[in-house]
Amino acid sequence: MNQLTIALVGNPNTGKSSLFNALAGLHQQVGNYPGVTVEKKVGQVQFEETSLTLIDVPGTYSLVANSPDEQVAVSVLLGSQPGTTRPDRILCVVDASNLARNLYLVTQVLEMGLPVIVALTMVDIAEQRGLEIDIAGLSEALGVPVVATQPNRKKGITPLKEVLVAEQPDAVGVVAFPDLLEHQVEQLASGEQLPAPLQDPFLARRLLLDATGSIAEVAAVEMDEDARRAVEDARQRVATENPIHGLEPVVRYGWIKQVVDRLVAMPEAAGETYQGRLDRLLTHRISGTLIFIVVMGLLFQAVFSWALPMMDVIDGSFAWLGSTVGSWIPPGALHSLVVDGVIAGVGSVVIFLPQIIILFFFIGWLEGCGYMARAAYLMDRLMAGVGLSGRSFIPLLSSFACAIPGIMAARVIKNPRDRLTTILVAPLMSCSARLPVYVLLTAACIPDQRVLGGWLGLQGLVLFSMYVLGVVVAIIVAFILKTTLLKGPTPPFIMELPGFKLPNLIVVSRRMLSQGWDFVRQAGTLIFAVTVLVWAAGYFPHDPEVESQLRESYQQRFDQLADEGERAELQAELDAAVSGEYLRNSVLGKMGQTIEPFVQPLGWDWKIGISVIASFPAREVVIGTMGVIYNLGGDTDEESATLRDHVRTAHWDGEPDRKVFTIPVALSMMVFFALCAQCASTLVVMKRETNSWRWPLFTFVYMTGIAYLAAMLIYQLASRF
């Protein structure tokens, strides 16, 4: 049986993913290329006597690799990407409704010397616009087979498979460059100035035309000083007749124009199309901004609120599972490990899934219909003020619901500095996990008063200010990063505005599910491990003598009660007291008491310190920890009136007249949680997205440092008023 490896290459928004799915069906695997966080999709197709391995190469506009995605695309075609072999054939996916722009990449691919097949997509859209393409003439001009397809309707798929498995000759270049340049290419390719792997006409031409020389890096070939000098000398010789800067697009688009003029019949000029009118509406400063606010509000609401029912179901399911399994295991370390460590740890991973799935469904839908490009264009002016581009806005907005999907959404940012900066500041957005802390402390400590002439409530104003604080600090940090550590020019924001179309639901759904599974498979294991470690710190040492002494102290009160209801209430109080005492004497509790001198400038006692330490895996843990430490049980939530009362009346150990929670302390805690990086899940996902622990560690240090200083400042200032 014959075996062929075929790479699908094409511009973004050409329907490449739809064609890949139509060809591969369910026989595909999704992951990341080794060493990079660029998505890798591989599919298997069996047709007649041939087994086809399809590689969906990241979308690119040309073979000049300026971003991680483009570098991977070129390296796959060259066979230099780890984990892949050089393809036997290249399938170029071309948008029939925008032929001139798509053919630029095709003319570059033809020069690689591999068999090439062109698949025309968006044929229906081209027909709707009145375009008539001479497909046979286009095939003759390119010298390769051209097949019209409609992947979403499965049209043209079988004819395309027949062409893919048929014997195909190697493609040859069709664009004629100036004779002097071709002579220099021949000299470089046939001489000994270049390393052996670069002695190839295609690579030599790319070295001459691309001033960055990135093709050598992508091809994984080292160039010494002599080789660099040889290339530069050749470029200088070409420049004596033609300015080499900009030569390639001039020559290629000149050839493309002749072909399109000859083979594509255009409709007669008419008035402005509906797409033009819609574009003017969506990109207008006023109307576009209003529409953007509505769309983003819906996205925010969906990720924030629509996910809650499913998250509640997951939370309830794991609570039921823990209760059920716990009833089968006698009390002790094994019971606590299984229920509080393993089951609770798995639940803390799975509970993020609804937010991630909903976010990527919306992103996929908005990208598929063409709106995301308009939104990024609209917000570019705002983001450019801090050195970022419009692409950063969507991930940052998504981080208000949860930083995890927000960081994952930063994959759409091509510029590596912009992408890294966005990832580093995304956790500063106040995610939904911080809300329980805000709600509890605001309700318990902030007076329910009206301000600004009765227009606003003080509690609501404080809550809103926490969200604003995160945004302001993120802007400052992004500006500092882009002018120091990640210094570099803000790249010009060039983005194609794709045509409006109905998204392919299958493509959107597959992307949504693959991103969700990707999170569970790669990030979930580390999150789970961290959760179990924190459980162990909060459980050991577990001296049974602690419980025995407490039960003895409660026995007399039990003997005095005859009513079963009162005895049950007392038993619950005893159980909570036992849990609290175990926590105080645990490793986690000792750590809290150890750090008390360091947190006292923030107005905190050791109990708040325990809550902060325990909240490292997830900020929500702080509420349950406070419930345990105040002997109310670990199932306490921010709506608990009892917990609020205890917060209001809690006092420092040995100082009955000194309250723990005052307005300055509440503000200090909220500011700390608004700015700190107490979320292992976020740090783990950040590590996966950056392929290094360096940046999560940097984020944890800088955010915790800012949080500590800001909390101390707000406490010291508020205490003086």
BELPEZI-V371835 format. One record per helix or strand of 2 or more residues. SS is the DSSP state (~ for helix, > for strand). FROM is the first residue (numbers start at 1). LEN is the number of residues. If there is no record, write none. Layout:
BEGIN
SS:FROM:LEN
SS:FROM:LEN
END
This chain:
BEGIN
>:2:9
~:16:9
>:28:5
>:39:9
>:50:7
~:68:11
>:89:7
~:96:15
>:115:7
~:123:6
>:132:2
~:135:8
>:145:4
~:151:3
~:157:9
~:179:12
~:196:3
~:201:9
~:214:5
~:225:15
~:247:17
>:264:2
~:274:9
~:287:42
~:333:18
~:353:17
~:371:14
~:392:7
~:403:10
~:416:11
~:432:14
>:450:2
>:456:2
~:458:26
~:505:35
~:544:16
~:564:22
~:587:8
~:596:7
~:606:9
~:621:9
~:641:9
>:651:2
>:655:5
~:663:13
~:680:11
~:693:27
END
